Every structure is written in C-alpha cells, then in structure tokens.
Amino acid sequence: MFSPRTISLFAVLYGTWLLLSGIWEPFLMISGAVASLLVVIIAHRMDVVDGEGHPIDLTWRAILYYPWLFWQIMLSNLQVLRIVLHPRLPISPVAGWVPAGQSSSVGLVTFANSITLTPGTVALTVLEDRIHVHALTQGGLDDLRAGEMNRRVCQMEGNRP
Amino acid sequence: MSLLVDIASWLLLTAGGCLMAASGLGLVRLPNLFARIHAGGLADTGGAALLILGMALQAGWTLITVKLILVGIFLFFTAPTASHALAHAALLGGIDPDATAEGDEDEEDTSASPPRRS
C-alpha cells in the first residue's frame, strides 16, 4: 500500500487538486487530501497502480524525450502546412509497416502516440513488434523507417535496441 | 519588457490561428479520408500548442498559466488517441489506406472538388 508508486500517485493527485482549485482554505485542502487518498485506495484495490497506470520511473527520461518530440511536431507542422498551401498539392499518400522495438506497452503506446502526434503520419494498427502507419508523403514514411523516433522511444523506456 | 512579451504572445497567437485556418483549408483540399486526417492533425498539435503558449504569455506567472499547461498536456495525450480511433475505424470499415490521391472514393471526391453544376 505505501510503496513509492502509491505515494507519488497521491502527490500528483493532490498537487493537481491544489493547482486547479487555487483556494487555500483548510476545508478545501482537507477535502482534497481525502479525495486523493480515496482515489489512491480504490486504484490500489483495483490493482492499476503499476508501471502501466502510473509510470513514474520513466519521468526523467520522458522529460528528455518530450522536448525533442515537440520540436519534431513543429517541424512536420511546417511540412504539412507547405503541402496544404502548395497550389499543386504535392502529396503521395502511402500506408506501410514500421518496425517498433519497444519492450513495454507504455513504450509502444508512446511510440504510436508520437507517430500520430506528428502531422503527416497516423498509426493505423499497433502490433507488438510493428506499427501500420499511413503517411501523407512517401518521405514521411521513409523518415519513420529510418528509425530515429523508434530509437529515442526505446531509450526513453530504458531499453537499448 | 511587457511590450516584448505582448509581441511574442501576439506572434504565437497569430501563427496558431494561421495553422488552424490552414488545417481547415487542408480538410477541404485534400482528396480522401486518410489524407484529411493529417490536415486535422495540424489543428490538434501545432495550432493548439501555439495558441496555448500565446495565451500563457498573456496570463503571466499565474494559476491560469498552470491550467493552460494542463489543458495542453491533456490535449497532447487525447488528440492522437482520437485521430488513431478515427483512422482505425476507417480501416476496419473497409476504406483502403493504400488508395492514392483522387478517383478511389466517389463520395469523397465530390466534396473535395468545386461543385460541377452550372
């Protein structure tokens, strides 16, 4: 019950409560603590406070990964913007499989989410070792197959491919 | 200093607005369902992020900024889920993702090109 994971879940929930309320009255602060504690107890009884439901062990590596992803999202936003505004609409839509080297489901979901977040590529189907991707241009699919994003997500989940 | 922040915030808000408009334009211009999902992604990611950053600069170091950032984080995790659900449903619904450009989906094509009635 009092593992580091449940304690950190309580801290995250209570912190969110305090930041969202912004009213520093004893009554609201105590109700927040009670509500967070109830959620933690119920989540613990449901057995969902694990590496999948609350992956705190990834926090530091995720903090390194997400800024890079954000930058990639901005770059591909510009590419799709150029395509949409281009008079001749230079698209070459393709669908194909991209290898995924992640070993945990959190890593796999992060990779699929990252693919969908970058405009120009959407994850259609996710299997354990590969992802079916639809891309707006052949270049977008080739970039994914080059494996830079795959490698970085593997690094984030702490597994060297 | 506050003028600089205002200018940065206006630039971000304008760029975000342009991305939103481009996303709408892309939804109309692109030829089929799967290509249009990519245009929708423009508003979900770049547009939303730039608008939220611009609004955060307007709000300054307050709880409003914290809430804006939370909105951004939630969007960051839910938007791709929605896009993926749409794309996967289309795939299961029998729409061929390999279909290239126009000519493959009749009902999609009529809405992509200008009305042909004279």
Interface residues (C-beta under 8 A of the other chain):
Chain A: T16 L19 L20 G22 F70 I73 M74 N77 V80 L81 I83 V84 L85 L89 I91 S92 P93 V94 A95 A112 N113 T116 L117 T118 P119 G120 T121 V122 A123 L124 T125 H132 H134 L136
Chain B: L19 A22 S23 L25 G26 R29 L30 P31 N32 F34 A35 I37 H38 A39 G41 L42 D44 T45 G46 A49 L63 V66 K67 L70 F76 F77 A79 P80 T81 S83 H84 A87 H88 L91 P97 D98 A99 T100 A101
